[in-house]
Amino acid sequence: MDINDLRSIYTVLAFAVFVGIVWWAYSAKRKRAFDEAAKSILDDDAPDAGK
């Protein structure tokens, strides 16, 4: 096994990790959590009554 074989294996593993992260991020189970996180900045717990 030479260095080119190791580089090929590393490339395939890195691509597999990338595909796994993309699949996780766009899975239907995570949509609700990501939507809540995206809208959390708009939630106002204490409105400014004095302004």
matplotlib code that plots the C-alpha trace (Angstrom):
import matplotlib.pyplot as plt

x = [0.0, 1.6, 0.7, -1.7, -3.8, -4.0, -4.9, -7.7, -9.0, -8.9, -10.7, -13.5, -13.9, -14.0, -16.6, -18.7, -18.5, -19.6, -22.5, -23.5, -23.5, -25.6, -28.0, -28.3, -28.8, -31.5, -33.3, -37.0, -36.4, -34.1, -36.4, -38.5, -35.5, -33.8, -37.0, -37.3, -33.7, -34.2, -37.2, -35.9, -34.2, -37.7, -39.2, -39.5, -39.8, -40.1, -41.4, -40.1, -43.1, -41.2, -40.2]
y = [0.0, 3.3, 6.9, 7.2, 4.4, 6.2, 9.4, 7.7, 6.1, 9.4, 11.2, 8.5, 8.7, 12.5, 12.5, 9.9, 12.2, 15.2, 13.3, 12.1, 15.7, 16.9, 14.1, 14.8, 18.5, 18.1, 15.1, 15.6, 14.9, 17.9, 20.4, 21.3, 21.9, 24.0, 26.0, 26.7, 27.8, 30.1, 31.7, 32.0, 35.4, 36.7, 35.6, 38.4, 37.3, 40.7, 43.5, 47.0, 48.8, 52.0, 52.8]
z = [0.0, -1.1, -0.3, -3.2, -1.8, 1.5, -0.1, -2.1, 1.1, 2.9, 0.1, 0.0, 3.8, 3.8, 1.1, 3.0, 6.1, 4.1, 2.6, 6.1, 7.5, 4.6, 5.0, 8.7, 8.2, 5.6, 7.2, 8.1, 11.8, 12.1, 10.3, 13.3, 15.5, 12.8, 12.2, 15.9, 16.1, 13.1, 14.6, 18.1, 17.4, 16.6, 20.0, 22.4, 25.9, 27.5, 25.3, 25.8, 27.4, 28.1, 24.5]

ax = plt.figure().add_subplot(projection="3d")
ax.plot(x, y, z, "-o")
ax.set_aspect("equal")
plt.show()
